[in-house]
Amino acid sequence: MRNVRMLTFTALLVVVLGLSACTVTLPAASAGLNTLNQQLDNLLPRANAPAQSASQTAATTATTNVPQLVPPATDIGDLQMALEQLYAAVNPTVVNIQVTMAAGAGQMEQLPGLPDMPNLPGLPFQLDPNAPDGQGTPQQTPQARALGSGFVWDKQGHIVTNNHVVDGAEKVTVTFADGLTLEAEVVGRDPESDLAVVKVDASKADLRPITLADSTQLRVGQFAVAIGNPFGLEGSMSFGIVSALGRSLPTSSSATGLGGPSYTIPDIIQTDAPVNPGNSGGVLLDLQGNLIGVPTAIESPVRASSGVGYAVPSIIVQKVVPELIDKGAFEHPYIGLSGGTLNTEMAQAMDLPDSTRGVLVGTVSAGSPAEKAGLQGSEKDAEIDGVQMKVGGDVITAIAGQPIKDFEDLTTYLARSGKVGQQVELTVIRDGKETPVALTLAARPNSQPQSSNQNAPRNAPQTAPRTTNGGAWLGVSGMTLTPDVAQAMNLSNDQTGALVEEVVTGSPAEKAGLQASDKAFDSNGQQVMIGGDIVTAVEGQAVETMQDLSAAIRAQKPGDKVELTVLRNGKEIAVAVTLGERASAQAAPAAPVAPTEKTPNQPQAATSGAWLGISGMTLTPEIAQAMELDADQTGALVGEVMTGSPADKFGLQASDKAFDSNGQQVMIGGDVITAVDGKAVESMEDLSTAVKTQKPGDKVELTVLRNGKEITVTVTLGERPAQSN
């Protein structure tokens, strides 16, 4: 943590705000919708369970109803009236959440600027009117603040929001649509679903609870409505459709990525309803005003909606929130195995029919439900597409009678239906024969109680120490070593430390010879990279987690020499590192933004099953000019190249010159990717999409601008864990 005075910062979080249909009816809208819905009655199977208020069924449990599909309107006025009436009826459920943190808190070390929006409503600071061109600086106060949103859950005063909105909060205030502001306390948080609950004095507010739709009944193409506070503009509504279902989304309990764990939320809803900074923690609705999801992140090369937003589905919300209210935490069910989706090549290697699908068990965690149930891991070596793999273990093809085709099916079942202590029957293929296996689900070891001010270290991939503007920088990313990962690396189960997954090209870590991980391993449903160095101490001070490593680096200054104690291939060695200085544009977002929300001029990774191994940004006119290119030049500017990545192996060049872009220091001068296989790349989103359409091992031809000249670079893509960039 930097030893400098903190300014007051206000972060705008991705929040789509909630609307409550509860007991409110929409007579005019209902008439229009009923006319439209009748057109589908003979075409599509439907369920028409009426919505109820959450408080009608239980104080802490919201009810569900099946969302109804709405056909294209024969009279657009019907749809317009429906939206108008919906907004008027449910807007009182929407709340604005302001969080106050202690100055110097890790989350608020640096706030991405808001260069073009000096007069946004609702910001808790005033700009200096005497500053030239109206571009003042915030008045300094000893506190840091952040804005988010939420929605009323019940009549007892419980408000639901995102975990990343209230993570690290010392004070929380809730402002209702009528302007009433009340202090709130955090009663429960769950980083693994990015959900949290705060509570206000119910006697002082007119509380209108939300109602829930059954997100498992959603269909792609269904209309979706979002209401929230984009850019601080309260009560803004946007409209779109459900774009995709069944996505997976990494999430983190720490906004900075320093010591905060990363989890994968399954069953995520993707929508094109515009979601912008300022929307996190609210709701995504169907046309009946019922909650279908809680938007928590966007995918965008700019600080605004690009048509790709992600929402935690209502089925998970309904499961997690009551537990947060009752117990302050949620225990996620756990099987205790690592593995992956069985593909055709693996099936052939195991003498199974080519069409066999399921989850191949790789390893079984000691003491886990999987071990107690007798599940068997893979021990047979096989070469598949030139890669040595372990096969031969049990193949899970069903759980509780539900077919399992891939690993996502398994994690989705656990998220939707699994309960700690529940006995389930697995159908597995063992030695070519199908057999039932009884298993009792336990609590995931990661699931630890979270209080309002408690940020317990967890054990999933995180961005390693990258402080800004004079902060010391090591240049690695990694994760806290877990027992199953330690076992997979032939270490004792109780070994602790920070496992290095990636080493940034040109960083102090690379110069000192730290070694990145190079083997893929599935740890409790999350694919991570293992086999790299494990940092166990800094200057003799024990490092047991990534958070410990982050804290140790933050305590240093650029130029300081530190001695790292490292486990490499099971042997302890000492590595001396001279720490560098980290440019702000390359730091993880320090304001509490959504886990995958991209802020201006910050590196974004092209991620997918296929992996290129860079981070960067969309080329802007001013950066193009600074690089002596035409102002209208477009492309994806390479910021960093990961050591050992395909980009590194095939010679892509990272940026190495600091440049101030609208008050943010960014790195420029690297390669600019303008096309992939002849298809134009105008933004980082275009590059990400192009990589996502490929498979590991595919060769792609990149058109690159290097020092103003166009060249061609052929790259063979690698395979990348979903949590990594």
N, C-alpha and C positions, 0 to 999 in steps of 0.2 A: 504494500500500500504506500502511495507516495507521501512524503513528508512535506506537503505543501498545503496552503490554505484552500478550502473548497469554496467554490461559488455556488449560488443557487442555480440549479439546473432543472429544467422541466422536460421530461421525456414524453413524447406522444407515442402511445402504444397501439399496436394493431388491435382494435376492439370493435366488434360488431355488436351493437347494443340490443338488449332484449326488449321484446314486446310481449305483453301478457294478454291473451284472449280471456283467460280465466272464465268468469261468469258473464262477461260482457258479450252481447250479441251484436251481430252486424246485419240488421234487417235488409237494408238496401243492397249491400254487397251479397248477402246470402241469396237474395232473389236472383241476382245476376248470375252468381256462381252455380246455383241449382240448375238454371236453364242450360248453362254450358256443360255442367257435369252430366246431365241426362243424355247428352250425345254419346258418351262413352259407356253408358250402362250396359249396352248390349255387346260391347266390344272387349271390355277388360273386366276381370274379376275385381271386385271392390269390397271393402269393409267400411261400414259407416258408423262406427262407434262414436257417440258424442263425446266432445271434450269436457273435462271437468277441471275445476280449480284444484291445484295441488293441495291446498289446505283442506279441501273437502274430504280427501281420502286419509291423509295423515299430516301431522305437523311438519314432518321432515321428509315426506315422500311425495313426489309429483306423480300424477297419473299419466297414462298414455292413451293416445288414440291413433288410429291408422290414418296417415295423410292421404288425401284424395287427389288424384290427378285431375288437372284442369285442361280441357282441350283448347285448341286455338279458338279465340273468341270470334263469333260471327259478327258481333257488334263490339268494337274496341271500347265503347263506352262502358260496357258491363265490367270489363277488367279494370278500367280506370276507376270506376266507382268502388269496386272491391278494394283496390289499393288505398283509396282515400279513406274509406270507412275503417279499414284495418288499422291504418296509422292512427287515426283519431281515437280508436278504441283501446289500443294496447300501448301507446306511447308512455302512459304513466308508470309502466313497469320499468322503463329505462332509467338507469342511474349513472351518474358520473362519479368516479372514484379518484380521489386525490390522496397520494401516499407521500408521507414525509419521512425522510431518512436522515440519519446523522451525517453531518458533513464529514467527508473523508471516507465514507463507506465505500467498500470495494466496488459496489455496483455503479457508483456515480463518479468514477475517476475521470471520465471524459464523456462529454455529450456531443453527438453529431450535430452540426449546426443546422439552423433553419434560415438560410440566407435570404430566401425569397418571401418569407411570411412573417414580417415584423409585427403585425397587428392582429394576430389570431385571437379570437375571443376565448376567454376561459383560462388564459395562461397566468400563473400566479406571480408574474413580474411585469414591471413596466420598462419600456425602453427609454433611454435618455433622449428627450426631445431636442437637446442642444447639439446632438452629434451630427456631423455632416451627412447630408443626403438622407437624414432620418434613420440612419443605421446605428442605433445606439447600442449600448451594452447593458445587460441585465444589472439591476442594482444588486449589490452583494449582500448576502445574508449568510448566516452560519449553517444553513440547512440545505439539503438537496430534496427536490420534489419530483414526483412523476404523476402523470395522469393516465387513467384507464377507465373502464366502464364495467358494468355488471347488470344483473337483473334480479328482481324480487322473486324469491323462491317460495316463501310461505308467509302466513300472517304473524308468525312469531318474530319476524324481523331479520330473517336470514337472507343474505344477498350472495349470489354466486358470481364469481369472476374467474379470471385466469390466475394460476399460481404465480406466473412471472410478473403479474401486475403488483402483487402485494409482497413478493419475496423481499425480505430485509426491512419491511416496514416498521417504523417506530410509532407512527400515527397514521390512522386512516380516517378520512372523512367521505361521506356519501352525500351527493346532491341529487335530489329528485327532480322530476320534470317541472314541478311547480315552484322550484327554487329553494325548497326546504333543504337545509344542510344539517346533517347529524354526524357526530363522531361514531366510529364503528370499531369493533375489536375483531381481530382475526381468530376464528374458532377452529379452523382446520385447513390444512394444505396437503395437496398430493402432487409432488413434482412429476410423478410418472404418468399422470393424465393431464397435467397442466391445469388442474382445477383447484379452486380455493373457495372458502366460505367466510364471509364477514357478517357481523350481527350489529344491528342498530336497535335503539329503544323502540319497540313496536308501538308503544302507547302514543308516540309523538308523530307518527306518520300514517297516511292513508295507504296501506299496503295492498297492492294488487298482484297476486302471485301469477307466475307464468304457468302455462299448461304444456305438456309434452306430447309430441307425436312419437310414433314408433319408427325410429330411423331404420330399422331392419326392413321396413316395407317400402323404403324409398326406391325410386327408379330414376335412372339417368334421363334428363330432359324435363323433370318436374320443376315447376316454378319455385323460386326461392327469394325471400325478402330479407334484407339486412337493414337494421337501424342502429345508429350509433353516433359517435362523436369524431368523425374523421377530421384531423387537423384542428381539433378543439371546437368544431362546429356542431353544437349539440343537436340531437334529434334529427339527424340526416338519414334519409331512407334511400336505399338502392335496391335494384331489382335485377334478377337474372334467373339462371337455371342451375340444377344440380348437374355438374359437368362430368363427374366420375365418382365412383364409390370404391371402397376397399383400399384406399391409399394407406401408406405407413408414413408416420411423421416423427422424426427425432424431436425431443424436447429436452429442456434443461432446467434445473432448479436454480441456477444462478445466471443473472443477466449478463454478467461479464464473461462467462465461460471460464473463469478462473476458479477452479475448485468445484464448479457446479457440474453435477452429473448429467448424462444424456440418456434418455430412454426412448423407446420406440412406441408410439401410440398406434395401435392397429385400427382398421375399420374407419379410417378418416374419410370425411366427405370433402370433395373438391367442388367449388362453385365459381361461376364467373360473375356473380353479383358483386359489384365493386366494393372492395374492402380496403381501407387505407389506414395509415398510421393514425392512431387515436381511436381505433375500433376494438382492441383486444378485450376479451372477457365478456362480451355481450352475447347476442344470439343470432342464429340464422333460422328463419321461419318458413313454414308453408303458407299457402294462401288463406288458411283458416286461422292464422295467427298463433300456431302452435310451434314450440321449439323443436327443430330437427337437429340442431347442432350448435356448438359454441365455437365461433371462429377464433383461432389462436395464432395463425401465421399466414403470411402471403409469400408468394414466389415472384420476385420482381427485380429487374436490373436497376430500377429507380425507386425513389421513395414514394411510391404511389401504386395503385392497383394496376396490374397488367393482365387482369382477367383470370388469375390463378390464386384462389384463396382456399384455405384449409380449415375445417371445423371438426372439433371433437363431437362424435355422434351422440344423440340424446340417449341411446341405450347405455352408453358408458356414463353419461351424466347422471342418469337415474340410479345407477348402481353405486356410484362413488359418493355423490353429495350427501345422502342420508348418513353414511358412515362418517363423513367429515363433521357433520353436525353432532352426531352422537358421541364419537370417539376422538375427533380431532385429526384422524389419520385414516388411511385406507390400506388394508392388507391385500396385495395382489396375489392371486393363486399361482402356484409354482409347481412344475413337474420335476425340474432338475436334470435336464439333459441339454446337450449341445448337438447340433446336427444340421441338416439342410434338406432341401427339396430333392427327392429322387428323380433324376432325369433318365432319358433312354439309355445313355452310355453307362450310367451307374447300374441300371437294371440289367443290362447285358453282362456287365462284369460280375453280377451276382447270380447269373443264370436264371433271371426272372423274365417274364414276357416284356417286350419292349414297351407295352402300354401301361405297365405298372406305375402307379403314382402314389405318393405319400411322403412322409418325413423319415429320412434315414437317420437313425440314431448314431451320432458320432462318438460322443463320450457321455458317461453318466456320472453326475456329481456325487461325491461321497456323502452318505447320510441323507440323500435326497429321497423324495417319494419314488422317483424312477428306480433308484437302487433298491429300495425296500420292496418294490413291486417286481424286481428281477429283470428289468429291461436290460438288454445287452447292447453294448456299444460296438463300433466297427474296429476290427483288428487286421483285416486282410488288406494288403497293399495292392493297389491297382493303378495303372497309368491311363489317364483319361485326357485326351487332347494334349498330350505331352506333359501333363501335371500328375505328380504322384499324389494319390488320395487313399484314404482309408474307407473301405466298404465292408459289407458282410454283417453289419449290425441289424437289429430289429428295424422293420419298416412299419411305421404307424399309418394305417389306412383309414381309421375311423376313431372317434372319441364320443362316447355316449350315443352311439348310433348315427352320428353325423359324419359324412364322408370327409376325409382329409386328403386333399390333392397336393397341397404344398405347405410350406412352413407357416405362411400367412394364415391359412385356414386354422391351424392349431392355435396360434396366438389370438386370432379373432374369437375362437370359441372360449378361450380362457377369459378374454376381456368381456365378452358378452354374458356368458353363462357360468363360468367357473367360480366356485366359492371355496375359501379355505376350509378344510375339513370335509369337503364333499368327496364321496367315493364315485369314481367314474370307471367305466369299462373301456379299455383301449382294444381295438382290433389291430393285431400286428402280424406281419409276415416274418416268420423265423425259420431259417433253413428251408425256404420255399413253401412252407405250410402256414396257413392262417390259424391264429390262435388268439383267444381272449386273454387279456391281462387286467386284473383289478388293481386300481391305484387310488390312493387317497391324496388329494391335493393339499399342499402345505402353503404357508405364507412365504412369499419370495423373500430371500435373505436381504435384498435391497430395501424392502418395505420397512421403513423406520418411522415412528411417530414424529410428526412435525408440529411444533408450536408456532405461535405467531412470529416469534423472533428467533427461531431456531433454524440454522442452516447446517444440518449434519452432513459431513462428507459422505459422498456416495461413490459408487464404483463403476462408472461407465465413461466412455471416451469424452474428453473435454479438451478445449484449446488450452495449451500450456501458457506459462507466463509471458504476457505480451503487454506491458504497460506502455504508456505513451508520453510524448513530449518530455523527454528527459528520463523516463523510467527505464530500468534495466530490462534487457531482453536476452533470453536464452535461445529461442527459435525452435521449439519442439511442440508437438501435440501428443497427447497420450491418454492414459486412463489409470485409475487406481487398480493395482493388482488384486485380483480376486482369487479365492481358493481354486476354482475350476481352471482359471487361466494359469495359475501357478502350477497346478498338476499337469496341465497340457504342456508346460515348458520344463517338465521333469524337475520341479522344485517342490519343496515341502508345502503342504496346504496352508501352513501358518506364515509363510513368507509374505512380507509386506513391502510396499514401495510404489513408485510411480513408473509405469511401463511406457517407454517411448514408442509411439506408433509411427510418427513422422518426424523428419528433420528438414527444416526449411533450407533450401539452397542458399549458400552464402552466409548463413547465420553463424553465430558463435558456436552453437552446438555442432554444426558441420565442420567448422574449422578445428574444433577440439577432437573430432573423431567419434562423436556419439553415434550409435548405430540404431537405425529405425527397424521396425518390425517388418517382416516380409512373408509371414504365413497367415492365411485366413483361418479364423476359428469362430465357430458359432457358440456364443456364451449366453445361455438362457434366452434364445430367440434373437439375440443381437449379434450380428457378425462383426468381429473385431480383428485387428491385426496383432499378431503376437510374435515372439522370437527376438524382439529388440532388447536394448539395454534397459535395466531396471535401476532407477536412481533410488538409493536407500538412505542417503545422507547428503547434506550440504554443509560444508565446513564442520563436519563432525556432529551436526544436529540431525537427528533421525528424521527421515521422510517416510511416512507410512501411506500417504495419499497424494493425489494430484494437488489437493488443496494445500498440503504441507509444502510441496514444491513451489507452488505459486507464491505462498507467503514468504518463503525463503528468498525467492528471486526479487520480490517486491521490496524486500528489506535492503537490497543492495543498490548501488549506483552504477550507471554506465561506466565501463572502464575497470570496474572492480574485478579482481581475480578470485575465483572461488574454486574450491576442491570438491568435486562430486565423488561420492562413493557409489560405485556402479557394480551390479551383477551382470556379467556377460558370459553367456554359455555356462552358467552355473558357478563361475569363479568371480571373486570380488577383486576389483581393481580400482585405482584412483585415477580420475580424469580432471585435469586442471582446465578451467574455462575462463576466458576474459569476456565478461558480459558486454553486449552492445547496447545501442540505444534504439528504441522502437519508434518508427514514424506513426503518427496517429491514424493515418488512413489504413494502416495494416493491422491495427489493433482490433480485437474483438469488440463489438458494440458495448460500451460501458453503461449506457442508459438501459433501463429495463424494457427492451423491445421484445417482440415475439421471437420464439426460438429460430425461425427461419426467415424472419422479416429482414429484407435487405435495405440498408440505409445508404444515402448518397455517397458515392466514391469510396465504398468499402469493398474489399475483395469478396467476390462471390465465386463459389466453385461450380463447375459443371459436373453434376453428380448423376449417377445412374448405376446400373449393373456394369456397364462399360465405364472405364476410368481413363481420363487423360492426365490428371495430376497437376492442375494449375489452379490458381485463384487470380481474380482480376476484376475488371470493371468495364462498363460500357464506355466507349470513347465519346467524350463530349467535345463540342466545338472549341472551347477554350483550351482543353488538353491537346486536341489535335493541332491547334496553332502553336502551343508551347513545344510541340514535337516537330514543328516546321512542316506540318501537313495542311492540306486544305481544310478550311473550317467545316465544310460539309462532309468530310471523310467519316465514315462509320466503321464499326467493328468492335471486337472484344480485345481490350488491352490486357496483356499478360502482366499481372503484378508479381506473382511468385510462381516458382516451379519447384515441386516437391522432389526431394532427393530420391533417386531410384525409380521415379515414375516414368510412364511412357514419354511424357513431355520432356523429361530430363534426358532420357536415353536417346531421343531423336533430335535433341539440340534446340528446343524452344528456349528463347531468351527472356529472362525476367526483367522487370523494370529496376533501375538503379539510381534514378535521379529524383530528388525531392522537389515537389511543386505544390504551391498553395492554391487550392481551388475553392473559392468562396469560403475562405476561413478554415478549410480543412487541408492538412498536408497529405498529399498522395504521392505515390511513387509512379514515375512515368519513364519512358524511354525503352520499354520492352517491345516484344513482338506484338503486332496488331493482327489478329486473325480476322480475315474478311470473308472467308468462304470455307465450307467443308464439303468435299466432293463436288465442287462446282456450285453449291447452293449458297447464296449470299448469307453472311453473318453480319448483322447490324448491331447486335447487342449481346450481352452475356447470356440473356435468356435464349437468344437464337443458338448460341454455342451449346448451352446446356441441353436444349431440345435436340440438336444434331447429334450430340454424344449419346443421349438417352435412346435414340433410335437404333444404335449399334449394339453389337454383342462383344463381350471380351474376346480378344483375338482378331477382331476385324481390323483391316487396314483402311485408313482414311487418308485422303489427300487434303492438307490444309493449305489454303492460300494465305500468305503472310506478308505483311508490310514490315520490313526490317531496314531501319535507317533510311526510310523513304523509298525503298525499292521493293518491288513485288517478287517474292520467291515462292517456291512450292516445297512443302515439308510433308513427307509421308510418315505416318505414325501408326504403329500397331497398338491398339488400345488394350489396356489391362483390365483386371477385375477389381472393383473397389467396394469396401464395406459401405452399407447404406448410411452409416453415421458420419462418415468422413467426407472431406472435400476433395 
